[in-house]
Amino acid sequence: MAKKIQAIRGMNDTLPEQTPVWQKLESLIRQTVSSYGYSEIRMPIVESTHLFKRSIGEVTDIVEKEMYTFEDRNGDSLTLRPEGTASCVRAGNEHGLLYNQERRLWYTGPMFRHERPQKGRYRQFHQVGIEAFGIATPDIDAEVILLSARLWKALGIEQHVELQLNSLGSNEERNVYKAKLIEFLQVREDKLDEDSKRRMLTNPLRVLDSKNEAVQAILEDAPKLSDYFGDETAAHFAKVQAYLDAAGVKYVINERIVRGLDYYNRTVFEWVTSSLGSQGTVCAGGRYDGLVEQLGGKATPGVGFAMGLERIILMLETLELNDDVKGDVDIYSILVGEGTDIAGFKAAELIRDQLPHLKMMHHCGAGNFKKQIKRADKSGAKVALIIGESELEGGCVTIKDLQGNVEQQTVAIDSLVKVLPTYFA
C-alpha cells in the first residue's frame, strides 16, 4: 500500500465539524467592519521578498527566521506573506488608492511563518487586518481600537481581554531614545542574554519586548520613551486616551509594547488575554505613518491592526462559547416506500426555491426509516420531513421536530413553505 501523505507540520485542515465556528466568526467580523464603513481588499498570497524586508525590517524575527522564501523559475525571490499590512500598502500604491485620499480597508486570509507549532500558533494561520489611510488625527487611532472592542462584545469575550496601550513617538524622538537605551544596556551588557546583546545595537527597542524575565528585571530601571515625547506626540497620545475614555473602553498603559515590526510610530496597542496561557495576544496594531512612503508611495498616514483567527477560536473553545453554534443543516428529508423519492426531490426543491435561507439536506441512497432518522440526527437538522406511502397518497408530508419541542404534524405539501418557518422563528 502507498504511504499516506499528511499535511505539512503547522499547516492544518479545518474539518466540516469545525467550519461552522469559523463561519460564525467570519460573519461577525464582516458585519462589524461593514458597520464602520470599511471596504474589503484581497491581495495575493505570494509577494516579492523585498517588500517584506523593506517594510518589516531586516533585523526582526520574521525576516531573519520565519519567512517562507524561495526562488521562482525566473530566479526572482518570492515570499509567502507573513503579514498583511505591507501587501495592502503595496496594492494601494500600485493601484493609486492612497495618495490624497482617505481609505478604510480590511482583508482576511492565510499568512505564513516558520515558527515552532504550538496550540494557537501555526505556520499557516489566518488573520483579519484593518487598515485606515490618509488620516493623521488621533480619532482614527481610537476608531480602529473601538472597532476591535465592538467585535469582542459581539463574541461575548469582552470580559476576557485587556487593552494595553503605548506610544512609540515620532521617528526623531525614538532615535534620541534609542541612543539613551543603548547607553543603559551597554553598562549592563554582561547581564543580558545573547538575543538581547545582538539586538542592543541592531534593534534596541526589541530588547524591551524580551520574554526573558532576567532581562525584564534589568529594564525596570531603563529610561522611558515617554520622557522624550515632544508636545505634539504627547497631545496625540492623550487625545487617543480621551476618545477611549469617552467610549468607556478600559485600557492600561504598557510602555514595553514595541511590536515586532519596524514600521510602527506613535500609537501601538495589543489586546491580550490570560485564557490562552503564554500566547496571550489576540489582536495588535498601531500607527505607521512612514510605511506608504517607505514602499514607494507619497507620504500618507496609516493605522491598523491584525487579529489571529485561530487564537480567537481557541479562546472561544476554552471559554466554552461555541456550544450554540449550529451545524450546516436545518431540514432533513426522510423517504420510505415506493415512489417517495420523486416526491421527496420535488419537496426539497420547493423548499430551496421558496425558503432559500433554510439549509435543506435531501436523503440520497437506500436505507430504512431507522437508518434515515439516525442520519437526520447526525446532520444536526432541527426538523425532519417524512414522506411515506400514506403521505404520498394524500399529497402531504409529516414534519417531525427532532429536538422534541413541537408535536409531530402532517400538512399538505402546498402548505409546507408556510408552516416550516414557524419551526425556526
Buried (B, 14 or more C-beta within 10 A) or exposed (E): EEEEEEEEEBEBEEEEEBBBBBEBBBEBBBEBBEEBEBEEBEBEEBBEBEBBBBBBBEBBBBBEEBBBBEEEEEEEEBBBBBBBBBBBBBBBBEEEBBBEEEBBBBBBBBBBBBBEBEEBBBBBBBBBBBBBBBBBEBEBBBBBBBBBBBBBEBBEBBEBBBBBBBBBBBEEBBEEBBEBBBEBBEEBEEEBBEBBBBBBEEBBBBBBBBEBEEBBEBBEEBEEBBEBBEEEBBEBBEBBBEBBEEEEBEBEEBBBBBBBBBBBBBBBBBBBBEBBEEBBBBBBBBBBBBBBEBBEBEEBBBBBBBBBBBBBBBBBBBBEBBEEBEBBBBBBBBBBBEEBBEBBBEBBEBBBEEBEEBBBBBBEEEBEEEEBBEBBEEBBBBBBBBBBEEBBEEEBBBBBBBEEEEEEEEBEBEEBBEEBEEBEE
